[in-house]
Amino acid sequence: MALHFYQMNIDFDMDATKNKYEIYFSTNSILYINQDGELKRLYCPFQVRAKFDMPPIRKYDVVIVDAVKITSEGREVYIIEGKGYFMIYFRLV
């Protein structure tokens, strides 16, 4: 089975700094480049912080991503407690 990776830009919240990083993802992990320029992989489950209120998730809540998917329109989503949320609404922790 071939692994397909998709590319996007994402915010990464680390040590109270806000940076944008280019990442690649599959359904069970994401690849990102950290602030030192190193390629890193996060496997599901991993933590993200909400940038907005999305009931029942509140702004600044840290939640667990169970899977990473892409919609038929090509938008990337995190699966959190069985429900899909667009990646752009979260920061990696």
N, C-alpha and C positions, 0 to 999 in steps of 0.2 A: 504494500500500500504506500503510495506516494504522499508525502507531507506537503501541503500547500501553505505558503506563508503570504500574508497580506501586509502591505505597508501603510503606515499612517503617522501623523505627528500627535504627540500627547504631552500633557503637563505632568511633571514629576515633582512631588512635594517632598523634599528631603532636607532635614536640618533647617526648617523654616525658610528655605530658599525656593523660589519658583522658577523652574527652567522648563524649556520645551525640548523634547527628545524625539528623535525618529525611532519608531519601534516596528517590529514585525511580529505577527502573531499567527498561531494555529488554534485549533479548538481547545487545546489543553495547556497552552503556554503562550507567553509573549517574549519576544527578544527586544531589548532596548539598549541604548548606548548611554552609559552613566556619565557623570560629570568629569571623570578622568579619561573618557574616550574608550572605555572598555565595553565590549559586547557582553551583555548579561542576559540570562534567561530566567523568567519567573514561571513556575509551573502552578497550575490551578491545584488547590485553592490558594489565592493570594489576597492581600488586603488592599483596598482602595478607600479614599476619603471623598465623600460627596461634596461637590461644589455648590449644590442647590438643594432646596427642599423638594423631595419627590415622595410624598407619603406612600408608604410608612417610613421611608428613609428621610432623615433630617439633614440639613446642611451641616457639614463637618463630621457627620457620623462616619465611623470606620466600619466597613462591611467586607464580607468575604465573597470573592468572585469564584464561582463554581465552574464556569466554562466561558469561552470566548466564541462568539458566533458572528456571522455576517448576514444582514437581511437581503432579501431579493433585490432591493434597491442599492445594495453595496455599502450600507452603513454598518459600522462595527458596533456590537453590543456585548455587554457583560451580562452573564446569567447569574443572578443573585437571588437565592431562595426561590428558584424556579421561575423567576420573572426576568424579562429582558430590559436592560437600561442602556441607553447610548453611552459609549465610552467617553464622549466629550464632557459628560456631566460628572466625571470623577478624576482624581489624581492618584497616581501610585503612591503608596506609603512606604 
